[in-house]
């Protein structure tokens, strides 16, 4: 699986490039086509970063990541 640095992930925030990516537990997911991540934000969460620590405050479980396309690993 391809590895990406936190800096590379940060560029996929919906502002700097067209791609919108997020990371969770070391895996990077593509949320570009998700209506929930329009413009790179989802409620108070920002794309282009690791959201592992933020999931504990979410109203859903990590099962939501099962439906997303995996891009690679966070290096």
N, C-alpha and C positions, 0 to 999 in steps of 0.2 A: 504494500500500500504506500502511496506517495506521502512524503512527510512535508509539512509546512511549518514555518516559524510563526510565532505570535505576530510578528510584523507583517507577514504575508496574509495571515488571517485578518488582521486589522484593516487591510486595504479592501476587503470584501464586505464593506459596511453599507452598501447601497448608495453611497455618496461618491466615493473615489472611483469605483468601477461598477459595472452593471450587476455583477454577482453579489448575492447576499448569503454569507456563510455564518454559521455559529459553531461553537465547539461544546462538547459535553463529554466528560470523562475521557479526554484525550482523542476523541474522534470528531472530525469536522464534517458538518452536514450542510447541504445546500437547501436554503429556504427561499431562493429567488422567486419561485412561482407561488409561494404561499401567500394567500390574501391576509394572513395574520401578521406577516412581516413586511407589509407594504412600506416603502421608503426606509427600510432597515431598522424599524423599531417594532416592538411588540409590547404593548403596555409600557412599563417603565424599563424594559430591557432593550439593550442596543446590540445590533449584530456586529460581526467582526471581532468577537471576543469569546472567551471561554465562559460559559454560563453554568458550569458545574455547581459552584457555590450558591448560585441564585435559585436553583431548582427547589430548594427546600421551602421557599416562600411562594412557589407557584401553586395554583389550584388544581394542577394535574400531576400525574406521575411521569416517570421517564419513559413510559410506553409510547409517548408522542414521537419519540425519536425513531421508532420502528418504521414509521411511514415515510421517513425522509431519506433522500439519496445521500450516501456516504461519499465524501470527496477524498478524504485521506486522514492522516494522523497529525495531531498537533505535536510538533517537535519540541 
